[in-house]
């Protein structure tokens, strides 16, 4: 089994989520489409740069089975 952790960023003002997008950062209203940042520092910096005030960075654990 393979697995890992990604970091999801939610803008607490709009309720939207940030998502990595080909070297840039995009936005989505759906958690399912948010994807995640592989590095905690990268997620935090994205929140500072792209959120309108308060934001949360939440670790999400995933795994892939056979």
HTML snippet that shows the backbone in 3Dmol.js (N, CA, C, O; Angstrom):
<script src="https://3Dmol.org/build/3Dmol-min.js"></script>
<div id="view" style="width:600px;height:400px;position:relative"></div>
<script>
const pdb = `
ATOM      1  N   UNK A   1       0.829  -1.172   0.000  1.00  0.00           N
ATOM      2  CA  UNK A   1       0.000   0.000   0.000  1.00  0.00           C
ATOM      3  C   UNK A   1       0.881   1.245   0.000  1.00  0.00           C
ATOM      4  O   UNK A   1       1.834   1.339   0.774  1.00  0.00           O
ATOM      5  N   UNK A   2       0.557   2.205  -0.876  1.00  0.00           N
ATOM      6  CA  UNK A   2       1.247   3.489  -0.925  1.00  0.00           C
ATOM      7  C   UNK A   2       0.355   4.549  -0.314  1.00  0.00           C
ATOM      8  O   UNK A   2      -0.870   4.462  -0.395  1.00  0.00           O
ATOM      9  N   UNK A   3       0.957   5.535   0.288  1.00  0.00           N
ATOM     10  CA  UNK A   3       0.175   6.618   0.867  1.00  0.00           C
ATOM     11  C   UNK A   3       1.030   7.827   1.101  1.00  0.00           C
ATOM     12  O   UNK A   3       2.216   7.844   0.769  1.00  0.00           O
ATOM     13  N   UNK A   4       0.429   8.831   1.671  1.00  0.00           N
ATOM     14  CA  UNK A   4       1.168  10.043   1.962  1.00  0.00           C
ATOM     15  C   UNK A   4       0.271  11.088   2.572  1.00  0.00           C
ATOM     16  O   UNK A   4      -0.871  10.822   2.944  1.00  0.00           O
ATOM     17  N   UNK A   5       0.813  12.280   2.664  1.00  0.00           N
ATOM     18  CA  UNK A   5       0.091  13.416   3.226  1.00  0.00           C
ATOM     19  C   UNK A   5       0.179  14.572   2.240  1.00  0.00           C
ATOM     20  O   UNK A   5       1.243  14.837   1.680  1.00  0.00           O
ATOM     21  N   UNK A   6      -0.929  15.254   2.030  1.00  0.00           N
ATOM     22  CA  UNK A   6      -0.942  16.519   1.306  1.00  0.00           C
ATOM     23  C   UNK A   6      -1.568  17.559   2.228  1.00  0.00           C
ATOM     24  O   UNK A   6      -2.259  17.215   3.186  1.00  0.00           O
ATOM     25  N   UNK A   7      -1.324  18.813   1.935  1.00  0.00           N
ATOM     26  CA  UNK A   7      -1.820  19.906   2.767  1.00  0.00           C
ATOM     27  C   UNK A   7      -2.825  20.726   1.968  1.00  0.00           C
ATOM     28  O   UNK A   7      -2.501  21.266   0.910  1.00  0.00           O
ATOM     29  N   UNK A   8      -4.043  20.812   2.483  1.00  0.00           N
ATOM     30  CA  UNK A   8      -5.124  21.542   1.832  1.00  0.00           C
ATOM     31  C   UNK A   8      -5.254  22.906   2.510  1.00  0.00           C
ATOM     32  O   UNK A   8      -5.229  23.009   3.736  1.00  0.00           O
ATOM     33  N   UNK A   9      -5.393  23.950   1.690  1.00  0.00           N
ATOM     34  CA  UNK A   9      -5.511  25.319   2.198  1.00  0.00           C
ATOM     35  C   UNK A   9      -6.928  25.823   1.930  1.00  0.00           C
ATOM     36  O   UNK A   9      -7.407  25.796   0.797  1.00  0.00           O
ATOM     37  N   UNK A  10      -7.591  26.286   3.000  1.00  0.00           N
ATOM     38  CA  UNK A  10      -8.929  26.859   2.867  1.00  0.00           C
ATOM     39  C   UNK A  10      -8.911  28.317   3.301  1.00  0.00           C
ATOM     40  O   UNK A  10      -8.449  28.648   4.393  1.00  0.00           O
ATOM     41  N   UNK A  11      -9.419  29.182   2.433  1.00  0.00           N
ATOM     42  CA  UNK A  11      -9.585  30.604   2.736  1.00  0.00           C
ATOM     43  C   UNK A  11     -10.798  30.735   3.655  1.00  0.00           C
ATOM     44  O   UNK A  11     -11.910  30.393   3.254  1.00  0.00           O
ATOM     45  N   UNK A  12     -10.604  31.221   4.870  1.00  0.00           N
ATOM     46  CA  UNK A  12     -11.698  31.295   5.838  1.00  0.00           C
ATOM     47  C   UNK A  12     -12.651  32.453   5.581  1.00  0.00           C
ATOM     48  O   UNK A  12     -13.744  32.482   6.145  1.00  0.00           O
ATOM     49  N   UNK A  13     -12.262  33.405   4.746  1.00  0.00           N
ATOM     50  CA  UNK A  13     -13.153  34.510   4.401  1.00  0.00           C
ATOM     51  C   UNK A  13     -14.150  34.068   3.337  1.00  0.00           C
ATOM     52  O   UNK A  13     -15.354  34.266   3.499  1.00  0.00           O
ATOM     53  N   UNK A  14     -13.661  33.469   2.249  1.00  0.00           N
ATOM     54  CA  UNK A  14     -14.537  33.054   1.145  1.00  0.00           C
ATOM     55  C   UNK A  14     -15.045  31.627   1.304  1.00  0.00           C
ATOM     56  O   UNK A  14     -16.076  31.262   0.737  1.00  0.00           O
ATOM     57  N   UNK A  15     -14.320  30.819   2.077  1.00  0.00           N
ATOM     58  CA  UNK A  15     -14.676  29.404   2.206  1.00  0.00           C
ATOM     59  C   UNK A  15     -14.105  28.546   1.094  1.00  0.00           C
ATOM     60  O   UNK A  15     -14.239  27.322   1.127  1.00  0.00           O
ATOM     61  N   UNK A  16     -13.463  29.172   0.099  1.00  0.00           N
ATOM     62  CA  UNK A  16     -12.892  28.441  -1.024  1.00  0.00           C
ATOM     63  C   UNK A  16     -11.570  27.781  -0.664  1.00  0.00           C
ATOM     64  O   UNK A  16     -11.003  28.021   0.402  1.00  0.00           O
ATOM     65  N   UNK A  17     -11.095  26.943  -1.578  1.00  0.00           N
ATOM     66  CA  UNK A  17      -9.863  26.194  -1.388  1.00  0.00           C
ATOM     67  C   UNK A  17      -8.851  26.597  -2.450  1.00  0.00           C
ATOM     68  O   UNK A  17      -9.214  26.942  -3.575  1.00  0.00           O
ATOM     69  N   UNK A  18      -7.579  26.548  -2.077  1.00  0.00           N
ATOM     70  CA  UNK A  18      -6.508  26.762  -3.044  1.00  0.00           C
ATOM     71  C   UNK A  18      -6.099  25.417  -3.617  1.00  0.00           C
ATOM     72  O   UNK A  18      -6.263  24.381  -2.973  1.00  0.00           O
ATOM     73  N   UNK A  19      -5.560  25.442  -4.844  1.00  0.00           N
ATOM     74  CA  UNK A  19      -5.067  24.207  -5.455  1.00  0.00           C
ATOM     75  C   UNK A  19      -3.842  24.520  -6.298  1.00  0.00           C
ATOM     76  O   UNK A  19      -3.795  25.538  -6.989  1.00  0.00           O
ATOM     77  N   UNK A  20      -2.855  23.641  -6.238  1.00  0.00           N
ATOM     78  CA  UNK A  20      -1.703  23.810  -7.121  1.00  0.00           C
ATOM     79  C   UNK A  20      -2.168  23.706  -8.575  1.00  0.00           C
ATOM     80  O   UNK A  20      -2.993  22.853  -8.903  1.00  0.00           O
ATOM     81  N   UNK A  21      -1.640  24.574  -9.452  1.00  0.00           N
ATOM     82  CA  UNK A  21      -2.085  24.597 -10.845  1.00  0.00           C
ATOM     83  C   UNK A  21      -0.907  24.916 -11.757  1.00  0.00           C
ATOM     84  O   UNK A  21      -0.643  26.083 -12.048  1.00  0.00           O
ATOM     85  N   UNK A  22      -0.206  23.890 -12.205  1.00  0.00           N
ATOM     86  CA  UNK A  22       0.906  24.037 -13.155  1.00  0.00           C
ATOM     87  C   UNK A  22       1.902  25.119 -12.741  1.00  0.00           C
ATOM     88  O   UNK A  22       2.193  26.032 -13.513  1.00  0.00           O
ATOM     89  N   UNK A  23       2.417  25.012 -11.530  1.00  0.00           N
ATOM     90  CA  UNK A  23       3.399  25.965 -11.046  1.00  0.00           C
ATOM     91  C   UNK A  23       2.798  27.245 -10.486  1.00  0.00           C
ATOM     92  O   UNK A  23       3.526  28.115 -10.010  1.00  0.00           O
ATOM     93  N   UNK A  24       1.483  27.367 -10.539  1.00  0.00           N
ATOM     94  CA  UNK A  24       0.789  28.526  -9.992  1.00  0.00           C
ATOM     95  C   UNK A  24      -0.213  28.027  -8.952  1.00  0.00           C
ATOM     96  O   UNK A  24      -0.187  26.854  -8.580  1.00  0.00           O
ATOM     97  N   UNK A  25      -1.080  28.897  -8.491  1.00  0.00           N
ATOM     98  CA  UNK A  25      -2.106  28.516  -7.520  1.00  0.00           C
ATOM     99  C   UNK A  25      -3.459  28.934  -8.061  1.00  0.00           C
ATOM    100  O   UNK A  25      -3.652  30.084  -8.454  1.00  0.00           O
ATOM    101  N   UNK A  26      -4.403  27.988  -8.081  1.00  0.00           N
ATOM    102  CA  UNK A  26      -5.766  28.276  -8.504  1.00  0.00           C
ATOM    103  C   UNK A  26      -6.709  28.215  -7.317  1.00  0.00           C
ATOM    104  O   UNK A  26      -6.291  27.956  -6.189  1.00  0.00           O
ATOM    105  N   UNK A  27      -7.982  28.455  -7.583  1.00  0.00           N
ATOM    106  CA  UNK A  27      -9.012  28.414  -6.539  1.00  0.00           C
ATOM    107  C   UNK A  27     -10.144  27.501  -6.978  1.00  0.00           C
ATOM    108  O   UNK A  27     -10.411  27.350  -8.170  1.00  0.00           O
ATOM    109  N   UNK A  28     -10.800  26.898  -6.006  1.00  0.00           N
ATOM    110  CA  UNK A  28     -11.982  26.085  -6.260  1.00  0.00           C
ATOM    111  C   UNK A  28     -12.889  26.156  -5.041  1.00  0.00           C
ATOM    112  O   UNK A  28     -12.426  26.368  -3.920  1.00  0.00           O
ATOM    113  N   UNK A  29     -14.179  25.977  -5.269  1.00  0.00           N
ATOM    114  CA  UNK A  29     -15.140  25.962  -4.163  1.00  0.00           C
ATOM    115  C   UNK A  29     -15.303  24.570  -3.569  1.00  0.00           C
ATOM    116  O   UNK A  29     -15.909  24.413  -2.509  1.00  0.00           O
ATOM    117  N   UNK A  30     -14.768  23.560  -4.245  1.00  0.00           N
ATOM    118  CA  UNK A  30     -14.974  22.174  -3.821  1.00  0.00           C
ATOM    119  C   UNK A  30     -13.699  21.566  -3.252  1.00  0.00           C
ATOM    120  O   UNK A  30     -12.636  21.627  -3.869  1.00  0.00           O
ATOM    121  N   UNK A  31     -13.822  20.985  -2.079  1.00  0.00           N
ATOM    122  CA  UNK A  31     -12.689  20.290  -1.464  1.00  0.00           C
ATOM    123  C   UNK A  31     -12.178  19.193  -2.384  1.00  0.00           C
ATOM    124  O   UNK A  31     -10.969  18.991  -2.502  1.00  0.00           O
ATOM    125  N   UNK A  32     -13.079  18.495  -3.028  1.00  0.00           N
ATOM    126  CA  UNK A  32     -12.717  17.394  -3.922  1.00  0.00           C
ATOM    127  C   UNK A  32     -11.760  17.843  -5.031  1.00  0.00           C
ATOM    128  O   UNK A  32     -10.898  17.076  -5.460  1.00  0.00           O
ATOM    129  N   UNK A  33     -11.915  19.074  -5.488  1.00  0.00           N
ATOM    130  CA  UNK A  33     -11.089  19.594  -6.578  1.00  0.00           C
ATOM    131  C   UNK A  33      -9.839  20.325  -6.089  1.00  0.00           C
ATOM    132  O   UNK A  33      -9.020  20.769  -6.894  1.00  0.00           O
ATOM    133  N   UNK A  34      -9.697  20.448  -4.772  1.00  0.00           N
ATOM    134  CA  UNK A  34      -8.598  21.244  -4.221  1.00  0.00           C
ATOM    135  C   UNK A  34      -7.233  20.607  -4.438  1.00  0.00           C
ATOM    136  O   UNK A  34      -6.227  21.312  -4.520  1.00  0.00           O
ATOM    137  N   UNK A  35      -7.188  19.302  -4.531  1.00  0.00           N
ATOM    138  CA  UNK A  35      -5.875  18.664  -4.598  1.00  0.00           C
ATOM    139  C   UNK A  35      -5.166  18.923  -3.289  1.00  0.00           C
ATOM    140  O   UNK A  35      -5.794  18.871  -2.231  1.00  0.00           O
ATOM    141  N   UNK A  36      -3.918  19.193  -3.328  1.00  0.00           N
ATOM    142  CA  UNK A  36      -3.194  19.488  -2.103  1.00  0.00           C
ATOM    143  C   UNK A  36      -1.757  19.818  -2.416  1.00  0.00           C
ATOM    144  O   UNK A  36      -1.235  19.463  -3.473  1.00  0.00           O
ATOM    145  N   UNK A  37      -1.131  20.495  -1.495  1.00  0.00           N
ATOM    146  CA  UNK A  37       0.279  20.843  -1.614  1.00  0.00           C
ATOM    147  C   UNK A  37       1.091  19.758  -0.922  1.00  0.00           C
ATOM    148  O   UNK A  37       0.716  19.291   0.153  1.00  0.00           O
ATOM    149  N   UNK A  38       2.189  19.360  -1.526  1.00  0.00           N
ATOM    150  CA  UNK A  38       3.011  18.285  -0.964  1.00  0.00           C
ATOM    151  C   UNK A  38       3.882  18.758   0.187  1.00  0.00           C
ATOM    152  O   UNK A  38       4.348  17.944   0.984  1.00  0.00           O
ATOM    153  N   UNK A  39       4.108  20.056   0.285  1.00  0.00           N
ATOM    154  CA  UNK A  39       4.999  20.610   1.302  1.00  0.00           C
ATOM    155  C   UNK A  39       4.225  21.589   2.189  1.00  0.00           C
ATOM    156  O   UNK A  39       3.518  22.458   1.679  1.00  0.00           O
ATOM    157  N   UNK A  40       4.356  21.454   3.503  1.00  0.00           N
ATOM    158  CA  UNK A  40       3.656  22.322   4.450  1.00  0.00           C
ATOM    159  C   UNK A  40       4.036  23.787   4.253  1.00  0.00           C
ATOM    160  O   UNK A  40       3.169  24.660   4.278  1.00  0.00           O
ATOM    161  N   UNK A  41       5.311  24.060   4.059  1.00  0.00           N
ATOM    162  CA  UNK A  41       5.761  25.434   3.849  1.00  0.00           C
ATOM    163  C   UNK A  41       5.170  26.046   2.595  1.00  0.00           C
ATOM    164  O   UNK A  41       4.785  27.215   2.592  1.00  0.00           O
ATOM    165  N   UNK A  42       5.097  25.265   1.532  1.00  0.00           N
ATOM    166  CA  UNK A  42       4.509  25.722   0.273  1.00  0.00           C
ATOM    167  C   UNK A  42       3.025  26.046   0.467  1.00  0.00           C
ATOM    168  O   UNK A  42       2.532  27.048  -0.052  1.00  0.00           O
ATOM    169  N   UNK A  43       2.321  25.201   1.212  1.00  0.00           N
ATOM    170  CA  UNK A  43       0.899  25.431   1.488  1.00  0.00           C
ATOM    171  C   UNK A  43       0.712  26.718   2.286  1.00  0.00           C
ATOM    172  O   UNK A  43      -0.172  27.519   1.978  1.00  0.00           O
ATOM    173  N   UNK A  44       1.530  26.914   3.295  1.00  0.00           N
ATOM    174  CA  UNK A  44       1.445  28.103   4.138  1.00  0.00           C
ATOM    175  C   UNK A  44       1.720  29.367   3.323  1.00  0.00           C
ATOM    176  O   UNK A  44       1.002  30.358   3.459  1.00  0.00           O
ATOM    177  N   UNK A  45       2.746  29.340   2.483  1.00  0.00           N
ATOM    178  CA  UNK A  45       3.072  30.492   1.635  1.00  0.00           C
ATOM    179  C   UNK A  45       1.947  30.787   0.650  1.00  0.00           C
ATOM    180  O   UNK A  45       1.640  31.950   0.390  1.00  0.00           O
ATOM    181  N   UNK A  46       1.328  29.736   0.100  1.00  0.00           N
ATOM    182  CA  UNK A  46       0.195  29.929  -0.811  1.00  0.00           C
ATOM    183  C   UNK A  46      -0.949  30.624  -0.080  1.00  0.00           C
ATOM    184  O   UNK A  46      -1.600  31.507  -0.638  1.00  0.00           O
ATOM    185  N   UNK A  47      -1.194  30.228   1.162  1.00  0.00           N
ATOM    186  CA  UNK A  47      -2.237  30.874   1.953  1.00  0.00           C
ATOM    187  C   UNK A  47      -1.952  32.349   2.182  1.00  0.00           C
ATOM    188  O   UNK A  47      -2.848  33.184   2.062  1.00  0.00           O
ATOM    189  N   UNK A  48      -0.717  32.667   2.510  1.00  0.00           N
ATOM    190  CA  UNK A  48      -0.331  34.071   2.728  1.00  0.00           C
ATOM    191  C   UNK A  48      -0.502  34.882   1.444  1.00  0.00           C
ATOM    192  O   UNK A  48      -1.011  36.002   1.475  1.00  0.00           O
ATOM    193  N   UNK A  49      -0.076  34.312   0.322  1.00  0.00           N
ATOM    194  CA  UNK A  49      -0.083  35.035  -0.950  1.00  0.00           C
ATOM    195  C   UNK A  49      -1.457  35.128  -1.608  1.00  0.00           C
ATOM    196  O   UNK A  49      -1.721  36.087  -2.332  1.00  0.00           O
ATOM    197  N   UNK A  50      -2.342  34.149  -1.372  1.00  0.00           N
ATOM    198  CA  UNK A  50      -3.571  34.054  -2.165  1.00  0.00           C
ATOM    199  C   UNK A  50      -4.874  34.103  -1.376  1.00  0.00           C
ATOM    200  O   UNK A  50      -5.945  34.081  -1.982  1.00  0.00           O
ATOM    201  N   UNK A  51      -4.824  34.168  -0.064  1.00  0.00           N
ATOM    202  CA  UNK A  51      -6.055  34.232   0.732  1.00  0.00           C
ATOM    203  C   UNK A  51      -6.282  35.655   1.228  1.00  0.00           C
ATOM    204  O   UNK A  51      -5.336  36.414   1.442  1.00  0.00           O
ATOM    205  N   UNK A  52      -7.547  36.000   1.405  1.00  0.00           N
ATOM    206  CA  UNK A  52      -7.935  37.342   1.853  1.00  0.00           C
ATOM    207  C   UNK A  52      -8.041  37.395   3.374  1.00  0.00           C
ATOM    208  O   UNK A  52      -9.116  37.654   3.915  1.00  0.00           O
ATOM    209  N   UNK A  53      -6.956  37.156   4.046  1.00  0.00           N
ATOM    210  CA  UNK A  53      -6.967  37.177   5.510  1.00  0.00           C
ATOM    211  C   UNK A  53      -6.694  35.812   6.088  1.00  0.00           C
ATOM    212  O   UNK A  53      -5.690  35.180   5.760  1.00  0.00           O
ATOM    213  N   UNK A  54      -7.582  35.355   6.946  1.00  0.00           N
ATOM    214  CA  UNK A  54      -7.384  34.088   7.654  1.00  0.00           C
ATOM    215  C   UNK A  54      -7.516  32.882   6.733  1.00  0.00           C
ATOM    216  O   UNK A  54      -8.308  32.882   5.789  1.00  0.00           O
ATOM    217  N   UNK A  55      -6.725  31.856   7.027  1.00  0.00           N
ATOM    218  CA  UNK A  55      -6.797  30.607   6.275  1.00  0.00           C
ATOM    219  C   UNK A  55      -6.378  29.462   7.177  1.00  0.00           C
ATOM    220  O   UNK A  55      -5.689  29.657   8.178  1.00  0.00           O
ATOM    221  N   UNK A  56      -6.804  28.272   6.806  1.00  0.00           N
ATOM    222  CA  UNK A  56      -6.396  27.044   7.488  1.00  0.00           C
ATOM    223  C   UNK A  56      -5.554  26.206   6.547  1.00  0.00           C
ATOM    224  O   UNK A  56      -5.807  26.167   5.343  1.00  0.00           O
ATOM    225  N   UNK A  57      -4.551  25.534   7.097  1.00  0.00           N
ATOM    226  CA  UNK A  57      -3.795  24.516   6.374  1.00  0.00           C
ATOM    227  C   UNK A  57      -4.059  23.203   7.100  1.00  0.00           C
ATOM    228  O   UNK A  57      -3.723  23.055   8.276  1.00  0.00           O
ATOM    229  N   UNK A  58      -4.663  22.249   6.389  1.00  0.00           N
ATOM    230  CA  UNK A  58      -5.086  20.991   7.002  1.00  0.00           C
ATOM    231  C   UNK A  58      -4.355  19.826   6.340  1.00  0.00           C
ATOM    232  O   UNK A  58      -4.410  19.686   5.118  1.00  0.00           O
ATOM    233  N   UNK A  59      -3.671  18.985   7.123  1.00  0.00           N
ATOM    234  CA  UNK A  59      -3.042  17.797   6.539  1.00  0.00           C
ATOM    235  C   UNK A  59      -4.109  16.752   6.219  1.00  0.00           C
ATOM    236  O   UNK A  59      -4.990  16.480   7.035  1.00  0.00           O
ATOM    237  N   UNK A  60      -4.020  16.178   5.039  1.00  0.00           N
ATOM    238  CA  UNK A  60      -4.946  15.127   4.608  1.00  0.00           C
ATOM    239  C   UNK A  60      -4.121  13.890   4.287  1.00  0.00           C
ATOM    240  O   UNK A  60      -3.220  13.932   3.449  1.00  0.00           O
ATOM    241  N   UNK A  61      -4.433  12.799   4.953  1.00  0.00           N
ATOM    242  CA  UNK A  61      -3.725  11.531   4.743  1.00  0.00           C
ATOM    243  C   UNK A  61      -4.478  10.733   3.689  1.00  0.00           C
ATOM    244  O   UNK A  61      -5.702  10.618   3.745  1.00  0.00           O
ATOM    245  N   UNK A  62      -3.746  10.183   2.732  1.00  0.00           N
ATOM    246  CA  UNK A  62      -4.378   9.348   1.710  1.00  0.00           C
ATOM    247  C   UNK A  62      -3.566   8.081   1.527  1.00  0.00           C
ATOM    248  O   UNK A  62      -2.386   8.028   1.874  1.00  0.00           O
ATOM    249  N   UNK A  63      -4.196   7.082   0.989  1.00  0.00           N
ATOM    250  CA  UNK A  63      -3.476   5.861   0.646  1.00  0.00           C
ATOM    251  C   UNK A  63      -4.103   5.241  -0.582  1.00  0.00           C
ATOM    252  O   UNK A  63      -5.281   5.442  -0.877  1.00  0.00           O
ATOM    253  N   UNK A  64      -3.290   4.488  -1.285  1.00  0.00           N
ATOM    254  CA  UNK A  64      -3.721   3.780  -2.490  1.00  0.00           C
ATOM    255  C   UNK A  64      -3.511   2.302  -2.246  1.00  0.00           C
ATOM    256  O   UNK A  64      -2.402   1.870  -1.932  1.00  0.00           O
ATOM    257  N   UNK A  65      -4.542   1.547  -2.385  1.00  0.00           N
ATOM    258  CA  UNK A  65      -4.428   0.101  -2.243  1.00  0.00           C
ATOM    259  C   UNK A  65      -4.282  -0.559  -3.598  1.00  0.00           C
ATOM    260  O   UNK A  65      -4.322   0.108  -4.632  1.00  0.00           O
ATOM    261  N   UNK A  66      -4.116  -1.860  -3.590  1.00  0.00           N
ATOM    262  CA  UNK A  66      -3.994  -2.592  -4.863  1.00  0.00           C
ATOM    263  C   UNK A  66      -5.311  -2.725  -5.540  1.00  0.00           C
ATOM    264  O   UNK A  66      -5.394  -3.312  -6.619  1.00  0.00           O
TER     265      UNK A  66
END
`;
const viewer = $3Dmol.createViewer("view");
viewer.addModel(pdb, "pdb");
viewer.setStyle({}, {cartoon: {color: "spectrum"}});
viewer.zoomTo();
viewer.render();
</script>
